């Protein structure tokens, strides 16, 4: 039996959670505010786990989590953040502060049981997740990693954890999934936020200029080098260097990059003076780097050095729940009059395959807004999508566009789950991995849709 502290000012929710935890065989402590919880903890032994609501009277949950982390006896206690409004910012903020998990209310009994089993099995005293204040994300001009789907919530959590370190991160994903946005969000959430963020597209710079671009050069290093020039590594000192499309880097440059990552020094071209650099490297690629290693076109040792913290950006077709929220976000541009989506336009967007991912969605919204005659965007305003869409055996059936939105989404979800199960030979764990959701979430979705399956 473990002692669980529950901090929530919603009496009905807190009492329900207390009852659930007690039914699972654990003892409970309760508090309606962060201040009351800190007072209680000063007179009690550290609990095995803390459930902490984000919105509290007085200090909010994030401030409470920060207070817990400065107390030596509480630093390692797992904290599970609870919120009615999960956003990318509050999820990332929670994970950066060491939250163990970030749950969206309401929370089911099975989810609580599974979570406590995981907490108590892996932590005698651990840390948990917490989220910062709920922000109006559509009003911010900063890059934001938006998404409410399970796949994106997992990305946000991993990114938040990565933000608390200076480890190298490798972001993979198809073109248009938001890899640079993720890198910028990671930089902004890290301790290096006040330092520079320097981005280099390795595929856009000619091979004979890439070394100079990254490491700099001395005067007279080559024809036309009339002045000394700082490289991007040196320019990013104290901050983050984003190496986009690192899979396109030629092999000779890969060897030189590997040495810089190992030594944390660069030697400008045409000089003999090494320069120390304090840089966090975030690399990104749409290519299959392990396959490139097998083919001999990418160095295995460099892959090991880059892939310290892997972060995979899921394609938009695997995050159907994010399509309409993202569309609304792009519609909220402060540079143009606000427009709205009709029901038939919503159905079209939610059922389109989006081969260009989030970038294609953003461009489609901008184009429709620019050309539509009225404030209401209809299906006809997005007809160009079908003029440019590539034929695919996996295309979403056109009949879905004629259904009410909830029915269309349910049929689409059923089709995606059935396809994942078929590709996984009925193995539910593998199907959940392909869909980018937890196994428990897959079970719940299958039950809601009346689907049966076999396997783990």
VEXTI-434585 format. One record per residue (C-alpha): residue in three letters; z negated, x, y. Coordinates in steps of 0.5 Angstrom, whole numbers, plus 2048, in hexadecimal, padded with zeros to 3 digits. Example, Ala and Ser with C-alpha at 12.3 -4.5 7.8 and 13.67 -1.06 7.14 Angstrom:
% residues 2
ala7F08197F7/ser7F281B7FE/
This chain:
% residues 456
unk800800800/unk802803807/unk80080080E/unk8057FE812/unk8057FD81A/unk8097F781D/unk80A7F7825/unk80D7F1827/unk80B7EC82D/unk80F7E6829/unk8097E3825/unk80D7DF821/unk8127E581F/unk80C7EA81E/unk8087E581A/unk80E7E4815/unk80F7EB814/unk8077EC813/unk8077E780E/unk80E7EA80A/unk80B7F180B/unk8047EF808/unk8087EB802/unk80B7F2800/unk8047F57FF/unk8037F8806/unk7FD7F880B/unk7FF7F7812/unk7FD7F8819/unk8007F481F/unk8017F5827/unk8047F182C/unk8067F7831/unk8077FE830/unk8007FF834/unk7FC7FB82F/unk8007FF82A/unk7FE80682C/unk7F780482E/unk7F6801826/unk7F9808824/unk7F480C827/unk7EF809823/unk7F280881C/unk7F680D817/unk7FD80E818/unk801808815/unk806809810/unk80C806814/unk80C80281B/unk8117FC81C/unk8127FC824/unk8157F7828/unk81A7F982D/unk8187F4833/unk8117F4834/unk80C7F283A/unk80A7F983E/unk80D7FF83B/unk8147FD837/unk815800830/unk818806832/unk813808836/unk80E807830/unk81280B82C/unk812811830/unk80A810831/unk80A810829/unk80E816829/unk80981B82D/unk803819829/unk80381E824/unk80081A81F/unk805814820/unk80B819821/unk80E818819/unk80C811818/unk81280D817/unk81480881C/unk81880281B/unk81B7FF821/unk81C7F8822/unk8217F4827/unk8247EE828/unk82A7F182C/unk82D7F7828/unk8317FB82D/unk83480282C/unk830805831/unk82980382F/unk82B804827/unk82D80C829/unk82780C82E/unk82280A828/unk82580F823/unk825815828/unk81E814829/unk81D814821/unk81D80D81F/unk81D80B818/unk821805818/unk82480081D/unk8247F981B/unk8277F381F/unk8227EC81E/unk8227E881A/unk8207ED814/unk8207EA80D/unk81A7EB808/unk81F7EF803/unk8217F4809/unk81A7F580B/unk8187F6804/unk81E7FB803/unk81C7FF809/unk815800808/unk816802801/unk81B807804/unk81680980A/unk81080A805/unk81480E800/unk817813804/unk81281480A/unk80A814809/unk80A815811/unk811814814/unk81581281A/unk81980B81C/unk81E808820/unk81D805827/unk82280382C/unk822804834/unk8237FE839/unk8287F9837/unk82E7FB83C/unk8347F783F/unk8397FB83B/unk83F7F883E/unk83D7FA845/unk83C802844/unk842806845/unk83F80C840/unk84280C839/unk83F808834/unk83F80782D/unk83F80082C/unk83F7FC826/unk83A7F7822/unk83D7F881B/unk8397FB816/unk83E801816/unk83D80281D/unk83680181D/unk836807818/unk83A80B81C/unk83580A822/unk82F80C81E/unk83281281B/unk834814822/unk82D813825/unk82A817820/unk82F81D821/unk82E81C829/unk82781F827/unk82A825825/unk82F82B827/unk83282B820/unk83A82B820/unk83D82481F/unk84482281B/unk84681C81D/unk84C819819/unk850813819/unk85781081A/unk85A810821/unk85780B826/unk85180A823/unk84D80D829/unk84B814826/unk84B81782E/unk847811830/unk84281382A/unk84281A82C/unk840818834/unk83B813832/unk83881982D/unk83881E833/unk835819838/unk82F817833/unk82D81E832/unk829823835/unk82F826838/unk83182083C/unk830824842/unk835829840/unk83D829840/unk84182583B/unk84782983A/unk84D826836/unk85382A833/unk85982782F/unk85A82C82A/unk861829828/unk86382982F/unk863830831/unk86883582E/unk86683A829/unk86784082D/unk86283D833/unk85D83A82F/unk85984082E/unk859841836/unk85783A837/unk85183A833/unk84F841834/unk85184383B/unk85584A83C/unk855850841/unk859852846/unk860855843/unk85E85283C/unk86585083C/unk86B84F840/unk86A84A845/unk86284B845/unk86184D84C/unk85A84B84C/unk85484B848/unk853844845/unk84D840842/unk84E83D83B/unk84C836839/unk846839835/unk84383C83B/unk84483683F/unk84083283B/unk83A83783B/unk83483283A/unk83882C838/unk83D82A833/unk84482C831/unk84882782E/unk84E82982A/unk852824829/unk857824823/unk85482A820/unk85882981A/unk85E82B81E/unk85C83281F/unk86083781C/unk85D83C817/unk85C84281B/unk85883E821/unk85483B81B/unk851842819/unk850844821/unk84C83D822/unk84883E81B/unk84684581E/unk844842825/unk84083C821/unk83C84281D/unk83B847823/unk83A842829/unk83E84782D/unk84584782F/unk84984D831/unk84F84B837/unk85684D835/unk857854837/unk850856838/unk84B85A834/unk845856837/unk841851833/unk83E84B836/unk839847834/unk83A83F834/unk83583A833/unk839834830/unk83982E82C/unk84082D828/unk842826827/unk849826823/unk84D820821/unk85381F81D/unk85781A81A/unk85981E814/unk85681F80D/unk85382680E/unk851826807/unk858825804/unk85B82A809/unk85682F806/unk85982E800/unk86082F802/unk85E835806/unk85F83380D/unk85883280F/unk85283880E/unk84D835809/unk84783980D/unk849836813/unk84982F810/unk84283180E/unk840834815/unk84382E819/unk840828814/unk839829815/unk838822817/unk83E81E815/unk83F817819/unk845813816/unk84880E81B/unk84A807817/unk851804819/unk8517FE81D/unk8537FA817/unk84D7FB813/unk8487F9819/unk84B7F281A/unk8447F081D/unk8467F5823/unk84D7F2825/unk84B7EC82A/unk8457F082D/unk8497F682E/unk84F7F1831/unk84A7EE836/unk8477F5838/unk84E7F783A/unk84F7F183D/unk8497F2842/unk84D7F8846/unk84B7F884D/unk8527FA84F/unk8557F384E/unk8537EC84E/unk84F7E9848/unk8537E6843/unk8517E283D/unk8547E1836/unk8567DA833/unk8547D882C/unk85B7DA829/unk85B7E182C/unk8547E2829/unk8577E0822/unk85D7E5823/unk8597EB825/unk8537EA820/unk8597E981A/unk85D7EF81D/unk85E7F5819/unk85D7FA81F/unk86180081C/unk85F804823/unk858802822/unk853801828/unk85880582D/unk85E80082B/unk8597FA82C/unk8577FD833/unk85F7FE835/unk8607F7832/unk85B7F4837/unk85D7F883D/unk8647F683C/unk8637EE83B/unk85E7EE841/unk8647F1845/unk86A7ED843/unk8667E6842/unk8677E1847/unk8617DE847/unk8597DF846/unk8597DD83F/unk85D7E183A/unk8607DD834/unk8637DF82D/unk86A7E0831/unk8677E5836/unk8667EA82F/unk86D7E882C/unk86F7EF82D/unk86A7F2828/unk86F7EF822/unk8757F2826/unk8727F9825/unk86E7F881E/unk8707FC819/unk8717F8812/unk86B7F980D/unk86A7F7806/unk8637F6809/unk8647F280F/unk8607EC810/unk8637E580E/unk8667E2814/unk8637DB812/unk85C7DE814/unk85E7DD81B/unk85F7D681B/unk8587D5818/unk8517D481C/unk84E7DA81E/unk8487DA81A/unk84D7D8814/unk8527DD815/unk84C7E3815/unk8497E080F/unk8507E080B/unk8517E780E/unk84A7EA80C/unk84B7E7805/unk8527EA804/unk84F7F1807/unk8497F1802/unk84E7EF7FC/unk8537F47FD/unk84D7F97FE/unk84A7F77F7/unk8517F77F4/unk8527FF7F7/unk84B8007F4/unk84C7FD7ED/unk8467F87EF/unk8417FE7F1/unk83D7FA7F6/unk83A8017F9/unk8418047F9/unk8447FE7FD/unk83E7FE802/unk840805803/unk847803804/unk8467FD809/unk84180280D/unk83B7FD80C/unk8347FD808/unk8347FB801/unk82F7F6802/unk8337F3808/unk8397F3803/unk8357EF7FE/unk8337EA804/unk83A7E9806/unk83D7E87FF/unk8377E37FE/unk8397DF804/unk8407DF802/unk83F7DD7FB/unk8427E37F8/unk8407E67F2/unk8417ED7EF/unk83F7F27EA/unk83C7FA7EB/unk8377FD7EE/
